[in-house]
């Protein structure tokens, strides 16, 4: 792609390759204005730990904490239901999140039993809770992308983009805070999109019913 851009447009571009879009964007910034930077799945934990920053800590730890127990997504779902005067949306959306959590945390995680990344003992910054469940897959990533699949379905472009950016940020925060391995988040993303595709059959925004 970089060679094609240079040949056809006659400008240089940088590119980043990583397990998720957030890290890929950071990787591309690392080699501006002309280069390729690759972060393999095995390098993610080390890369993130080496490039943490106090300002990013406040954002990612707080965001990760807000998404505990899908509280962030419940709040967004309730807000959407109130705005649309669509009581069934709130009920069905909350039920879908509950089913997703039961399947992910109650069935899939115990089957895998993966150990989480090593972190320092003691309280975590910014009110973040240390989970006791298996690391694989990431429940935060699963709920984030399931919720976004439902809430962004049929939404206008700005809201759809904002929801997807928020889901990506929540999922990425789990790697940044060392609560998950990158592969946990990748698996949670795929699982969440799958759950979302199923949930969309039963949860439709008001615009679909008019």
Legacy VTK file of the C-alpha trace (Angstrom):
# vtk DataFile Version 3.0
C-alpha trace
ASCII
DATASET POLYDATA
POINTS 210 float
0.000 0.000 0.000
2.802 2.431 0.892
4.569 1.758 -2.412
1.338 2.241 -4.350
0.612 5.563 -2.642
4.156 6.748 -3.307
3.910 5.718 -6.957
0.443 7.076 -7.723
0.131 10.088 -5.406
3.839 10.807 -4.947
3.699 11.262 -1.190
5.173 9.210 1.638
2.980 7.563 4.275
3.621 5.626 7.437
1.853 2.411 8.372
1.345 0.454 11.551
0.442 -3.202 11.955
-0.927 -4.477 15.271
-3.620 -6.792 16.676
-6.134 -3.909 16.952
-6.783 -0.538 15.295
-5.819 1.498 18.366
-2.319 0.009 18.578
-1.957 0.088 14.796
-2.577 3.843 14.847
0.065 4.313 17.551
2.469 2.140 15.554
1.963 4.240 12.424
2.750 7.424 14.374
6.014 5.843 15.539
7.580 5.936 12.074
6.200 9.130 10.509
6.535 10.345 7.832
7.700 7.261 5.968
8.006 3.828 7.501
6.399 0.616 8.702
6.137 -0.358 12.377
4.856 -3.787 13.396
3.640 -4.821 16.854
3.147 -8.587 16.974
0.691 -10.149 19.468
3.658 -11.364 21.528
5.061 -7.816 21.741
1.858 -6.012 22.767
2.180 -6.350 26.541
5.803 -5.213 26.552
5.092 -2.323 24.146
2.148 -1.017 26.152
3.996 -1.245 29.467
6.987 0.626 28.029
4.892 3.496 26.663
2.426 4.264 29.446
1.861 7.899 30.405
0.111 9.524 33.437
-2.396 11.326 31.193
-3.240 8.089 29.388
-3.461 6.322 32.758
-6.266 8.626 33.862
-8.231 8.032 30.675
-7.800 4.286 30.282
-8.062 3.282 33.929
-11.193 5.414 34.375
-12.725 4.122 31.138
-11.979 0.524 32.024
-13.497 1.026 35.475
-16.625 2.661 34.018
-17.197 -0.394 31.825
-17.057 -2.838 34.773
-20.229 -4.966 34.847
-21.213 -3.218 31.570
-22.332 -0.169 33.581
-21.212 2.177 30.808
-23.228 0.283 28.189
-26.303 -0.013 30.399
-26.196 3.766 30.853
-25.947 4.375 27.108
-28.754 1.895 26.435
-31.040 3.548 28.975
-30.252 6.963 27.517
-31.093 5.745 24.009
-34.362 4.246 25.255
-35.354 7.482 27.027
-34.524 9.638 24.010
-36.516 7.353 21.707
-39.279 6.747 24.266
-38.718 3.071 23.661
-39.107 1.168 26.944
-38.677 -2.247 25.342
-35.262 -1.217 24.018
-33.958 -0.685 27.561
-35.394 -3.984 28.797
-34.212 -6.091 25.880
-30.818 -4.417 25.764
-30.240 -5.021 29.486
-31.360 -8.633 29.060
-28.959 -9.110 26.142
-26.059 -7.737 28.197
-26.999 -10.069 31.046
-27.089 -13.108 28.769
-23.780 -12.117 27.182
-22.164 -11.782 30.614
-23.520 -15.138 31.760
-22.196 -16.889 28.663
-18.819 -15.141 28.633
-18.040 -15.129 32.350
-20.069 -18.133 33.461
-19.351 -20.610 30.667
-16.544 -19.630 28.296
-13.989 -18.202 30.748
-14.062 -21.209 33.140
-13.523 -23.542 30.171
-10.298 -21.715 29.216
-8.895 -20.719 32.618
-6.179 -18.451 31.268
-4.007 -16.556 33.763
-4.064 -12.757 33.500
-0.932 -10.652 32.881
1.224 -10.068 35.949
0.536 -6.801 37.784
1.723 -5.251 41.023
-0.218 -6.260 44.112
-2.297 -3.680 45.943
-5.043 -1.246 44.910
-5.227 -0.333 41.241
-5.232 3.322 40.118
-8.385 5.350 39.482
-10.756 2.894 41.157
-10.164 0.015 38.764
-11.243 -3.381 40.075
-8.934 -6.416 39.729
-11.000 -9.276 38.211
-10.936 -12.798 39.596
-12.205 -14.559 36.475
-10.171 -16.136 33.684
-8.375 -13.780 31.334
-9.695 -15.282 28.071
-11.747 -13.830 26.474
-12.027 -10.195 27.562
-15.513 -9.614 28.951
-15.081 -5.853 28.530
-14.323 -6.267 24.821
-17.178 -8.730 24.361
-19.790 -6.494 25.982
-18.411 -3.374 24.274
-18.702 -4.735 20.759
-22.000 -6.511 21.388
-23.485 -3.285 22.757
-22.072 -1.227 19.911
-23.393 -3.677 17.311
-26.886 -3.163 18.687
-26.803 0.568 19.409
-25.038 1.512 16.160
-27.368 -0.569 13.996
-29.160 1.916 11.752
-27.631 4.889 13.561
-26.474 7.964 11.714
-22.797 8.236 10.797
-21.535 10.429 13.700
-23.161 8.324 16.422
-22.096 5.078 14.771
-18.464 6.233 14.626
-18.501 7.510 18.214
-19.878 4.207 19.517
-17.276 2.189 17.649
-14.464 4.445 18.833
-15.723 4.091 22.409
-15.903 0.296 22.105
-12.363 0.186 20.711
-11.107 2.438 23.512
-12.733 0.271 26.203
-11.305 -2.900 24.665
-7.839 -1.347 24.295
-7.936 -0.119 27.891
-7.895 -3.719 29.093
-4.503 -4.259 27.458
-3.220 -0.865 28.620
-4.193 -1.558 32.252
-2.656 -5.042 32.068
-5.951 -6.735 32.862
-5.811 -8.763 29.644
-3.495 -10.074 26.985
-4.011 -8.663 23.474
-5.347 -12.024 22.270
-8.003 -11.914 25.018
-9.249 -8.614 23.636
-9.125 -9.825 20.028
-11.184 -12.898 20.937
-13.626 -10.772 22.946
-14.067 -8.443 19.982
-14.951 -11.296 17.640
-17.241 -12.871 20.231
-18.960 -9.543 20.914
-19.610 -8.945 17.216
-21.110 -12.423 17.002
-23.359 -11.852 20.013
-24.302 -8.473 18.569
-25.380 -9.996 15.261
-27.727 -12.320 17.173
-29.002 -9.582 19.500
-29.866 -7.275 16.595
-32.545 -9.760 15.528
-34.438 -9.131 18.762
-33.491 -5.539 19.593
-34.443 -2.919 17.047
-34.230 0.820 17.478
-37.347 2.887 16.963
-36.243 3.977 13.500
-36.514 0.354 12.301
-40.072 0.017 13.555
-41.513 3.135 11.932
LINES 1 211
210 0 1 2 3 4 5 6 7 8 9 10 11 12 13 14 15 16 17 18 19 20 21 22 23 24 25 26 27 28 29 30 31 32 33 34 35 36 37 38 39 40 41 42 43 44 45 46 47 48 49 50 51 52 53 54 55 56 57 58 59 60 61 62 63 64 65 66 67 68 69 70 71 72 73 74 75 76 77 78 79 80 81 82 83 84 85 86 87 88 89 90 91 92 93 94 95 96 97 98 99 100 101 102 103 104 105 106 107 108 109 110 111 112 113 114 115 116 117 118 119 120 121 122 123 124 125 126 127 128 129 130 131 132 133 134 135 136 137 138 139 140 141 142 143 144 145 146 147 148 149 150 151 152 153 154 155 156 157 158 159 160 161 162 163 164 165 166 167 168 169 170 171 172 173 174 175 176 177 178 179 180 181 182 183 184 185 186 187 188 189 190 191 192 193 194 195 196 197 198 199 200 201 202 203 204 205 206 207 208 209
